[in-house]
Amino acid sequence: MRTRLGSIALQAVAIVALGALGVTAGHAQTFKTHHVRQVEKNGEAPMVGHMQSSQVMNLVITLPLRNQDELNRFLADVYSPDSQNYRHFLTVEQFTQQFGPTQDDYSAVLDFAKTNGLTVTGTSPNRLNVSVRGTVAQIDAAFHVQMNFYKHPTEGRNFYAPDREPTTDLPFALWHVSGMDNYSIPKPAGLDKRPSGSVPNATVGSGPSASFLGSDMRAAYYGSGSLTGAGQTVGLFEFEGTDLADVTTYFTNAGQTNNVPITLDSVDGTSTSCLNAKGCDDTEQSLDITQALGMAPGLSELTVYIGATDAAILNEMATRKSPHTGKLDAQFGCSWAWQPADPSTDDPYFTEMAAQGQNFFVAAGDSGKWPTRRSPFYYPAEDANVTAVGGTDLSTSSAAGPWSAESAWSSGGGGISPDRIAIPSWQVSTANSCSSCSKSYRNAPDVSANANYTFYVCADQKACTANLYGGTSFAAPMWAGYLALANQQSVAGGRGVLGFINSALYTVGNGSSFDTDFHDITSGSNGYSAITGYDLATGWGSPNGAALINALAGGTTSNGSFTLSASGNVSVTAGSNVNETISDTVTGTLGSTVSFTVAGLPSGATYQFNPATLPASGNSSSTLAISTTGSTPTGNYLITVTGDSGGTEETASFTLTVNPQASGDFSLAAGAALSVAQNSSNSEAVTITPSNGFNSSVSLSISFSARGASASLSSSTISGGSGSVTLSVKASKKALTGTFPLTITATGGGQTHTATVSVQVVTAATKH
């Protein structure tokens, strides 16, 4: 599979002469992930030169999430069937407010980039990513590294990478910087060609040469039910663009029509085009599209997310709302693999997806049993926050007919995490009863689907192929389409989307109805034998029609209805808080409680509901607390509150008026006159009194000129906007007598006031 990624942002880079570049150390903050490859550390990849200082690079700076312990508790709660918050997921705005980086930290990173000469090329609504562009010299200086070239130990090429762990002069630690090396060039994880000279697998598909179409996979794994994915959207993760003409050719040759809008979303300026004549291969991208659409032909939208880095693509997936539904994609398919320097690099995006009710399916690969040591192409399938999809060899009873038999595909990926990612809680009991499974590390795959060389594929603006391509690349988008069917049913039943389904899959797998919910695959091997129940060749197996959907999503019971109302228009002074009452009236019983989101708030304003959700029956209300800051713009704002009960939405609106703050001020008081005798001193109080909420610190200074006399204050600052200091005047034995002006100047909170004291210096005998 050809790819352009090896030259992203660094094409035709000349290697400059060896020699150290000056790097400023500063008070460096380390990152929460590592960036230096082990092959650098152990000498397997010797340095061969420095990168050219003028070469331009594109990077993505990622900030860490906040309140990680609280986020972990939330995820445990939201995925616990016994919790009242079960599957009550967050919106992007709610996730950002509770767990995203603060606006101050995000602004600090933007300032950091600009201060170091880096151009900010992209920001993100969840405040996780800042995309930047800069020269190698600027990057060296900003991150206190030296960008070098190293000899790749296995691929016969040089790769670029930093010579040490990057650091910054920010006052807090960042999470990661993506794009600092090209040691691992992403490639399709599970796209494989039938070995040359081998006999094509005999199939009973309905496509040309009896090959399988995506619609055949729907017939085998779902059946002839009415679910089509209506109201749902699927997203596909791609490192290359595509040519939708190949998709059109596929459906035309198959005698089918695609009615799903397809959106090509370049997340970072990467080209959405992929033409074979220009050296780009869109086989992976085209088959991902046709497999997802074949399983869920009634989707509201299919979006192909195209970018140069995993950070940019995943963050867009976690934050983009479909223009067709106004909601996030609830299911994604990924058929690519790569090896980050740190296997926890993408966890902020995956955990955000889980908190927002999104599921990420990943192809487990086509190299059979996973190795026991780290390898470039078993990530992200080994991550504990994704659903890994293995491969099978499927037979159906007839063309476009039902499932007949299935065995483990010999090349299907699976095994124990090569990066030794810790075993997730939902897999522990399963691993304890699986002899080949690790009891300490993540096991995969979780599920599987057909991956043998039995598919019809149209790609690269060439003649289509039958029974040539196979791989878990086909299985991952199949499962994304299948989950869209389940989510359609769950939403129709008033229960909302299912979110990250792994804990539910393992509950079903360990339950009494496992044999009817899954096709349990008990024959074949990928190096691990397929056995009864869970195994490292096929996971729990493939979906068994509507039975698994019912087990995950529940039946299609009808739900009640509700209306929403607001108590009225409200006003607030900038920097203050105000409450609004939101009430709902429920007719019948809803399938789930009512949760809220708010739109239309001015900048600097935040909100919180108490309680956060309302019951599924009866009449109830919640207090919406709106907080503003002193910088919140004044004006009238139409605020829209949306209540959501399992996908059923109602709205209520009111006007929020933000009034300007009263102008805070202070007064300065001192005695009008002060008399001091020669060879003596005298003093009086200087007082600051605030008004209209003034609470700034006030700086004090004096101006006084009298021969032989001097003046001073007991303190030059009054904190908190109020208080007193002592003014002292001292006259020497030969001080000039007479009356002299002394001016006190007080400055604070944008205000300045003065007071004048007449100082009378008298002889000792005539002191008043």
CORSULNOR-V142622 format. One record per backbone hydrogen bond with DSSP energy under -1.0 kcal/mol. NH is the residue of the N-H (numbers start at 1). CO is the residue of the C=O. E is the energy in kcal/mol with one decimal. If there is no record, write none. Layout:
NH	CO	E
NH	CO	E
This chain:
7	4	-2.0
8	5	-1.4
10	7	-1.1
16	50	-2.0
28	26	-1.3
29	168	-3.1
32	174	-2.1
41	37	-1.6
42	38	-2.6
45	39	-2.0
48	149	-2.8
49	149	-1.1
51	147	-2.5
55	52	-1.7
57	134	-3.1
59	132	-2.5
60	178	-2.0
61	130	-3.0
62	176	-3.1
63	128	-2.6
66	99	-3.7
71	67	-2.4
72	68	-2.6
73	69	-2.0
74	70	-2.4
75	71	-2.6
76	72	-2.1
77	73	-2.1
78	74	-3.3
79	75	-1.3
80	77	-1.5
83	80	-2.1
86	83	-1.5
87	78	-3.5
88	85	-2.3
89	87	-1.1
90	355	-2.5
95	91	-2.8
96	92	-2.6
97	93	-2.3
98	94	-2.1
99	95	-3.3
100	95	-1.1
106	102	-2.4
107	103	-2.7
108	104	-2.0
109	105	-1.8
110	106	-2.1
111	107	-2.5
112	108	-2.4
113	109	-2.5
114	110	-2.1
115	111	-2.9
116	112	-1.6
117	114	-1.7
118	113	-2.7
119	133	-3.0
121	131	-2.5
122	131	-1.3
127	124	-1.7
130	61	-2.2
131	122	-2.7
132	59	-2.6
133	119	-2.1
134	57	-2.1
136	55	-1.9
137	53	-2.4
139	135	-2.5
140	136	-3.1
141	137	-2.0
142	138	-2.7
143	139	-2.4
145	140	-1.6
148	161	-2.8
149	49	-3.6
150	159	-3.1
151	46	-2.4
152	157	-3.1
159	150	-2.8
161	148	-2.1
163	146	-1.4
167	143	-2.2
168	29	-1.6
175	62	-2.4
176	62	-1.5
178	60	-2.7
182	160	-1.4
187	337	-2.0
189	335	-2.9
192	470	-3.0
194	468	-2.9
198	195	-1.9
205	210	-2.3
207	211	-2.7
210	207	-1.3
211	208	-1.6
212	454	-3.8
217	213	-1.3
218	214	-1.6
219	215	-2.0
220	216	-2.2
221	217	-2.5
222	218	-2.5
223	218	-2.3
232	229	-2.4
234	301	-1.7
235	331	-2.2
236	303	-2.7
237	333	-2.6
238	305	-2.4
242	272	-2.5
246	243	-2.0
248	244	-2.2
249	245	-2.3
250	246	-2.1
251	247	-2.1
252	248	-2.4
253	249	-2.9
254	250	-1.8
255	252	-1.2
256	251	-3.1
263	302	-2.6
265	304	-2.8
267	306	-2.6
278	275	-1.6
279	276	-2.0
280	275	-2.1
286	282	-2.8
287	283	-2.3
288	284	-2.1
289	285	-1.8
290	286	-2.3
291	287	-2.4
292	288	-1.9
293	289	-2.5
294	290	-2.0
295	291	-1.6
296	292	-2.0
298	228	-2.7
299	296	-1.2
300	232	-2.8
302	261	-2.4
303	234	-2.6
304	263	-3.3
305	236	-2.8
306	265	-3.0
307	238	-1.5
313	309	-2.0
314	310	-2.8
315	311	-1.8
316	312	-1.6
317	313	-2.2
318	314	-1.9
320	316	-2.4
322	327	-3.3
326	322	-3.2
332	359	-2.2
333	235	-2.2
334	361	-1.8
337	187	-2.6
338	379	-2.2
345	342	-1.9
347	344	-1.5
350	346	-1.9
351	347	-2.9
352	348	-1.6
353	349	-2.4
354	350	-2.1
355	351	-2.2
356	352	-1.6
357	354	-1.1
358	353	-2.9
359	330	-1.5
361	332	-2.4
362	387	-2.6
363	334	-2.3
364	389	-2.6
368	411	-2.6
369	526	-2.2
370	414	-3.0
382	378	-1.5
383	380	-1.8
386	383	-1.0
387	360	-2.7
389	362	-2.9
390	447	-3.1
392	449	-1.6
393	407	-2.9
395	405	-2.6
397	402	-2.4
401	398	-2.4
404	395	-2.5
405	395	-1.7
407	393	-1.6
408	523	-3.0
409	391	-1.7
412	409	-1.5
413	365	-2.5
415	444	-2.9
417	442	-2.8
420	417	-1.8
423	440	-2.3
427	424	-1.8
428	425	-1.0
431	427	-2.5
432	428	-2.0
434	431	-1.3
442	421	-3.1
444	415	-2.3
446	388	-2.3
447	388	-1.8
448	541	-2.1
449	390	-1.4
451	392	-3.0
454	452	-2.7
455	469	-1.2
456	212	-2.1
457	465	-2.5
462	459	-1.7
465	457	-2.9
467	455	-1.6
470	192	-2.7
471	451	-2.7
473	190	-2.8
474	471	-1.8
476	472	-2.1
478	474	-1.2
479	475	-2.0
480	476	-1.8
481	477	-2.2
482	478	-2.4
483	479	-2.6
484	480	-1.4
485	481	-1.2
486	482	-1.8
487	483	-3.0
488	484	-2.1
489	485	-2.0
490	486	-2.5
491	487	-2.7
492	488	-2.1
493	489	-1.5
494	491	-1.9
495	490	-2.5
505	501	-2.8
506	502	-2.3
507	503	-1.7
508	504	-2.5
509	505	-2.8
510	506	-1.9
511	508	-1.4
514	511	-1.1
516	513	-1.2
517	513	-1.7
518	514	-2.5
519	542	-3.1
526	528	-1.8
530	524	-2.6
535	539	-1.1
539	535	-1.8
540	446	-2.3
541	538	-2.0
542	519	-1.2
544	517	-2.1
545	221	-1.4
547	544	-1.2
550	546	-2.7
551	547	-2.0
552	548	-2.3
553	549	-3.4
554	550	-1.9
560	589	-1.4
561	587	-2.1
563	585	-1.9
565	583	-2.5
567	581	-1.6
570	655	-2.2
572	657	-2.6
574	659	-3.0
576	573	-2.2
578	626	-2.2
580	624	-2.2
582	622	-2.9
583	565	-2.6
584	620	-2.7
585	563	-2.0
586	618	-1.1
587	561	-3.2
590	616	-3.1
594	614	-2.4
595	644	-2.4
597	642	-1.7
599	640	-2.4
605	602	-1.7
606	627	-2.2
608	625	-1.4
610	623	-1.7
614	594	-2.1
620	584	-1.6
622	582	-2.7
623	610	-2.5
624	580	-3.6
625	608	-2.9
626	578	-3.0
627	606	-2.5
628	576	-2.0
632	629	-1.6
635	658	-2.0
637	656	-2.5
639	654	-3.0
640	599	-2.6
641	652	-3.3
642	597	-2.5
643	650	-3.3
644	595	-2.8
645	648	-2.8
648	645	-1.7
650	643	-1.9
652	641	-2.0
654	639	-1.8
656	637	-3.1
657	570	-2.4
658	635	-3.0
659	572	-3.3
665	691	-2.2
667	689	-2.5
669	687	-2.4
674	758	-2.8
676	760	-2.7
678	762	-2.3
679	732	-1.2
680	677	-1.1
682	729	-2.2
684	727	-1.9
686	725	-2.9
687	669	-2.7
688	723	-3.1
689	667	-2.1
691	665	-2.6
694	691	-1.1
698	718	-2.7
699	747	-3.3
700	716	-3.2
701	745	-1.9
703	743	-2.4
709	706	-2.5
710	730	-2.5
712	728	-2.3
714	726	-1.9
718	698	-2.6
723	688	-1.9
725	686	-2.3
727	684	-3.2
728	712	-2.8
729	682	-2.9
730	710	-2.8
731	680	-3.1
732	708	-2.7
735	732	-1.5
736	707	-2.2
738	761	-2.3
740	759	-3.2
742	757	-2.2
743	703	-2.6
744	755	-3.2
745	701	-2.9
746	753	-3.3
747	699	-2.4
748	751	-2.7
751	748	-2.1
753	746	-2.7
755	744	-2.1
757	742	-2.9
758	672	-2.7
759	740	-3.0
760	674	-2.5
761	738	-3.1
762	676	-2.0
